[in-house]
Amino acid sequence: MISFTRRVATLEKVEIDEIRLHSHPKGSMACYDAEASWEDRPVIEFCGGQDRETALHEIAHLITKEGHSRIWAVALMALHRRYLSPDRCHRADRVLAMEYRSARPLYLERYGSAAPRLKIEKERVKKRFRR
């Protein structure tokens, strides 16, 4: 994971001062899968063993210096195309569009169909409007 992240960062000319990898004992408090910060200095932190998609997700944050915006989603989908196989790229783009609203129109534009919606999101919307 660390070597892949470093290789992509070098190819994309993204500065990363530090890549941290940590884990938690089984049953302890968990944290986010990964996190990128760029405020003080560029750092990526992974929790446990992560995959290439997670590394690309965090690198896209460092490239754009944005949260989960449309600009970030465009950058991430471009990274998927460059560093993942076509099948893995399509799966990663679909998951991205399912999880982040900012990527949904981009997925539709690229693949010609809407990504499926997450059931969790539908439940959250239902609960919000029950009040």
Buried (B, 14 or more C-beta within 10 A) or exposed (E): BEEBBBEBBEEBEBEBEEBEBEEEEEEEEEEEBBBBBBEEEBBBBBBEEBBBBBBBBBBBBBBBEBEBBBBBBBBBBBBBBEBBEEEBBBBBBBBBBBBBEBBBEBBEEBEEEEBEEEEEEEEEEEEEEEE
